[in-house]
Amino acid sequence: MPTSSTVEAKLRHLPASPGVYLFKDGAGEIIYVGKAKSLRSRVRSYFQAGTTHSIKTRELVRRVEDLETIVVDSEPEALILENNLIKEHRPRFNISLRDDKTYPYIKVTAERFPRVYVTRRLDKDGSRYFGPYTDVRRMRQSLELVKKLYTVRSCRHDLPSSKVDRPCLDHAMGLCMAPCVGLQSQEEYAAMIAEILDVLGGHTRRAAARIKEEMAAAAAEMNFERAGELRDALQRMESMEQRQRVLDMAGTDRDVVGFARDGAEGCGVVLQIREGKLLGREAQFLANLTDESDEAALGAFVTALYAGRGQRDPEGVPGEILLPVDIEDCEVLAETLRRLCGRVVKVSTPERGKKVSLVELAAQNARHLLEERKLIGNRAAERAPDALYELQENLQLPQVPRTLVCFDISHTQGTETVASAVFFENGEPNKGEYRKFRIKGDWGNDDFASMHEVVTRYFGRRIDDGRPLPDLAVIDGGKGQLGAALKALAELGLEEQSVISLAKKEEEVFLPGRSGSVRLSRRGQALRLLQRARDEAHRFAISYNRKLRSKRTIRSELSEIPGVGASRQKALLARFGSMRAVAGASEAEIAALPGFGPALARKVLEHVRGRAA
């Protein structure tokens, strides 16, 4: 139950209507904004005794000293209001969208004689915005093309109210048709702006057809200078299109959403496809994702993006939006966009075919941008491969497993039990971090007990040395081995350590807290990476086991020689390493070892060579 009497009193009188709730701390600052289909059920769920919450939610509830609710008529209205309040107040416990105003837009104003210019500010003034342009060079090309083809005014006069005596220099240079003095009607100017909106929006067919007609007419009139200008502009338009990857021969308009995450940070990307061509890419970074699911993070990104765009620029929302995973408010978002745009907007998650490939392309862009953000200022770091993001996504890991350790146990019928810990960094083995262990416990062929020991020793040593822990621990084996590793980690206080196991027979992956296994695609990069780490751990463990077994064999044979005790056996092993090497040594070489002399050296050689014969 809440600690604040104010909150406790308000909880008893919450309405069952849809709406938005605002949690406030002791200073009256809004620390969280949320929406609900039923305010009574949703808000009370935070404070019910016995409810299990994440660490982040528990901390939020602990700080709440007051709450406020705003009732609306429907869920779509609640979604829009939530989005606006989050942007206004930036509550610390909400997912934060960063860099939403870093990149420039091309703005077409809502004036009676619109202007076209670059801005980084988004206003709800009815203007059309194109962007944001993460590629500023492409934005400049688009703007130059508009200036080359169209006579858009650059002045700031409030037309047609402002009185102008004569045209400016732009008219004399052919850059403006002077609507300020009535030399171009509002209807003619509006038709030109409509075509500009098509071109900026990626719909260039109509404009290209008009340019070709005008170019042919100019050539027929012997106006070769104008025909050449139109030809150059048409070539520039075509070259801009050709640089875009053709994604849909049917010429569909759609947005494709991709998402990537690494711990508490994420990146959302939208690929804007117009007339079947990739027109541009929009991206935003997300922060404060601690304890948030991928679905919740993606939902926050998509909702903020399209609710804002639907309010600001309904024409900029395409008829179809493809998502990588289902989000909780998918139907509510679709209904919200229908109301804002006055038409049906399909929001869906593709399961097969070409659309799945488009979503994967968007995800690759998101991974690239997130990696790029992390690598800036750290030249020594390396880009994480897609396999690590695929592994994170398929196994729902909290962060990209840039560092990974894999454990394996090896023994010979319960003897010479050893363990290996191989280390992978950015998907590649780092042999300098490999570790091998001779199991100290007398566990025989009990692999569970041996796994418990090696996990305890490995992580305990890293903690004692103050070294960073790996992002993921992979256990070779099934549920039993995983359970032993989890017990060891819990005893060390490392319950948050990500750990999985890989069973070789069916290549099943077992996760903590799940009774069933996860089957990764045999064609996917994620499974191949796990197999590679498992096989490397197996190789390293077996090589160590064979080495110990060989030493045991040698010592057993050397112990049969009278006068050669444990210390002398050790000296022979250290110097020669094998029985064959001892048999091939000279009497003088053996006699030079500590504790040996010519007589004992002869006795050793006679025994070893006699057995070999």
Secondary structure by P-SEA (a helix, b strand, c coil): ccccaaaaaaaaccccccbbbbbbccccccccccccccaaaaaaaaccccccccaaaaaaaaaccbbbbbbcccaaaaaaaaaaaaaaccccccccccccccccccccccccbbbbbbbccccccccccccccccaaaaaaaaaaaaacccccccccccccccccccccccccccccccccccccaaaaaaaaaaaaaaaacccaaaaaaaaaaaaaaaaacaaaaaaaaaaaaaaaaaaaaacccccccbbbbbbbbbbbccccbbbbbbbbccccccbbbbbbbcccccccaaaaaaaaaaaaaaaaaaccccccccbbbbcccccaaaaaaaaaaaaacbbbbbbbbcccaaaaaaaaaaaaaaaaaaaaaacccccbbbbcaaaaaaaaaacccccccbbbbbbbbbcccccbbbbbbbbcccccccccbbbbccccccccaaaaaaaaaaaaaaaaaaaabbbbbcbbbbcccaaaaaaaaaaaaaaccccbbbbbbbccccccccccccbbbbcccccaaaaaaaaaaaaaaaaaaaaaaaaaaaaaaaaaaaacccccaaaaaaaaaccccaaaaaaccaaaaaacccccaaaaaaaaaaaaaaac
